[in-house]
Amino acid sequence: MTIGFVGLGQMGRPMAHNLTRPPGNYIVCSRRAEHFAEFADRGVQATTRVADLAGAEVLVLSLPGTSAVNEVLFGVDGVAKRLQPGALVIDTSTISYGATV
């Protein structure tokens, strides 16, 4: 199973570390590439391009607001239309319930 994780900020980074502990196929995505070295020892792929997460079977979002979630999912390089059928998106972002639905 491939798990993609977007958002390595104050909340997302520790979550991504916990998710990538067991051996597996993981991809983390962040605009801040300085976070990537932390994951390299575990063989986690890292990217700054959201489109690289299109092959993930599970996509976890931990973003700072509604506009960031919309951009990642539905923006120009958004991943929503590129995800595999049946892919699961888990949104832990700091946004309102209404925006998530």
Steps between C-alpha positions, in 0.01 A plus 500: 500500500624847415428777748548863400521778755465871423592764756803463723427790730464511877218245506569300185869427544461290818200323346701416188786369715263266681339379178833425334648290782398155377667394174293595202466721197468863604515840331509828690433834338588843629591840363790499748758250378708536818259255666584223254829390659307387809319239294785386274638250754177304478498490122208741475472677166473878523371754254389860473251410223150397607448327165764242605249363752251387236594133545426499872229266621465708817557875500526686831468878505617715789479853368451842660175604336220447253676675212803271537278190497316624192830571322645157579187315394346716226764755393694504172723213616229362730504133577125424530449415132823300491437271797434133436138386519426404859780711649432624851555866591537576871485871578640606837538861390401798710180581312129512573274199475297671228807548284593132534161370392 
